[in-house]
Amino acid sequence: MLGWKLHNDGVLEPGAVVAPTERLGWGRTIGLGAQHVVAMFGATFVFPLLMGLNPQLAVMMSGIATLIFLFVVKHKVPSYLGSSASFVGVATAVYNAGGNPATLSGALFVVGLTLFMVGLIIHVAGSQVIHRALPPVVTGAVVMLIGFNLAPVVAKVYWPKDPWLAFIVMLIVIALSVGLRGFLGRIAIFLSLVIGYALAGLFDALLGPVTTLDDQGQSVTASRVDWSAVQAADWFGLPPVTDLSTWVQGSTSNVVGFHLPQFSLSAIVIALPVVIALIAENAGHVKAVAEMTGENLDPMMGRAIAADGGGSMLATLVGAGPTTTYAENIGVMAATRVYSTAAYVVAALVAIGFGFSPKFGAVISATPGAVLGGICVVLYGMIGLLGAKIWKENRIDFGNPINLIPAAAGIIIGIGDVQLPIGNFSLGGIALGTIVVIAVYHIARVIAPKELRRAADGASLIYDAPGIYDAGTEDDKR
């Protein structure tokens, strides 16, 4: 698909929904694409750093993976593929076991290959495989724990940088999102970032530097806006090609760039459990988009999962981190009600451009943490509440312990980042929470009395083939 239908002759009515295969005028579409870049950039830049990989390369490959994804799903599933937080713990475990970035890339390549194969199986066998394994109570819980698991990022990383600036930016997000009409209301998140960035510079000029804690818990005084890295960065350039024979864990003298994967069985074993979380994460993403757009995206489920796996394989093949469908951008779509994949193509092209320009990447990465905190406190909460919306629309009965117990346990594990040590590897957070929700749900169905199973089945009829909304009232269908 090479084009999009112009929505309503380019006129955006209040409350209107722009479908994935539609677009607004290109000026507005570029603005929305910029907003998606804002939503994805922080995580896509930060997670590779935490994994010992090159963020410039990761951003570039995220754009390429996104374009591939959109092509494979025929532009029916709007999504951005960025760096995944699920792999940060895997990277730490691989390094602690004696691995290096090459063995990490090899293990993550196998994860991508496994995800690709699972997607092919689902595409051939049908989405009912996912429906049986991941009914609405499970997908709602997974979407919720994915969103709320991001809360500590706000509370512990972004917000403490300058709590009052973060609080003011949060109020700006709320005011612009609710108060603005038309297109400006749709790009409220992007406008909030620009205003917040400017406010941070104004605070520096009027109030001076702010005292905060660094990553080691030490008190430091620094400006809210630091452009030293921007001034030092080149306008154009590629990530370096890395000689891993000189790589030393924790060393800042060696910047990891392009490198080929190496395959280690121990590293692969450490990484493979994350596939379960990625399957559920992708399925939850497709379900959430279907819920927001009212479209039956079941036929795209296998394609979406396979495309994510393929994108991860390509990214890890050159030494970037693997990709995943981004929860952050679901929040942007929920806020704007614009699901046009044209905006995602713009975001992908911008990301590829960043990959060729260290200077522009440095400008975005210099966004004050407090500004991101004020924005993300709203966005991440919206992601989590989409899980509750899935439950509501599917009339999930939490008086039934088959539904209540798995969701309760998994969500607390996901939000609290509970860890389960397995040898040198620790499974926790989203991955462990997802596994618990899925496993406990199906165990509960086996041991529960027949009347409880029948009651739980009644809430799953809404996903029966051929349409995603075959059961339920007219309100449900809308």
HELIX and SHEET records of a PDB file:
HELIX    1   1 HIS A    7  GLY A   10  5                                   4    
HELIX    2   2 TRP A   26  LEU A   50  1                                  25    
HELIX    3   3 PRO A   55  VAL A   72  1                                  18    
HELIX    4   4 ALA A   85  PHE A   87  5                                   3    
HELIX    5   5 VAL A   88  ASN A   96  1                                   9    
HELIX    6   6 PRO A  101  ALA A  125  1                                  25    
HELIX    7   7 GLN A  128  ALA A  133  1                                   6    
HELIX    8   8 PRO A  136  ASN A  149  1                                  14    
HELIX    9   9 ALA A  151  PRO A  152  1                                   2    
HELIX   10  10 VAL A  153  TYR A  158  3                                   6    
HELIX   11  11 TRP A  159  LYS A  161  5                                   3    
HELIX   12  12 PRO A  163  GLY A  179  1                                  17    
HELIX   13  13 GLY A  182  ARG A  186  1                                   5    
HELIX   14  14 ALA A  188  LEU A  207  1                                  20    
HELIX   15  15 SER A  228  ALA A  232  1                                   5    
HELIX   16  16 LEU A  244  THR A  246  5                                   3    
HELIX   17  17 LEU A  265  ALA A  271  1                                   7    
HELIX   18  18 VAL A  274  THR A  293  1                                  20    
HELIX   19  19 ASP A  298  MET A  300  5                                   3    
HELIX   20  20 MET A  301  LEU A  317  1                                  17    
HELIX   21  21 ALA A  327  THR A  336  1                                  10    
HELIX   22  22 THR A  341  GLY A  355  1                                  15    
HELIX   23  23 PRO A  358  SER A  365  1                                   8    
HELIX   24  24 GLY A  369  GLU A  393  1                                  25    
HELIX   25  25 PRO A  401  GLY A  416  1                                  16    
HELIX   26  26 GLY A  429  ILE A  447  1                                  19    
HELIX   27  27 LYS A  450  GLY A  458  1                                   9    
HELIX   28  28 LEU A  461  TYR A  463  5                                   3    
HELIX   29  29 GLU A  474  LYS A  477  1                                   4    
SHEET    1   A 2 LYS A   5  LEU A   6  0                                        
SHEET    2   A 2 GLU A  22  ARG A  23  1                                        
SHEET    1   B 2 LEU A  81  SER A  83  0                                        
SHEET    2   B 2 THR A 323  THR A 325 -1                                        
SHEET    1   C 2 VAL A 210  LEU A 213  0                                        
SHEET    2   C 2 SER A 219  ALA A 222 -1                                        
SHEET    1   D 2 GLN A 419  ILE A 422  0                                        
SHEET    2   D 2 PHE A 425  GLY A 428 -1                                        
END                                                                             
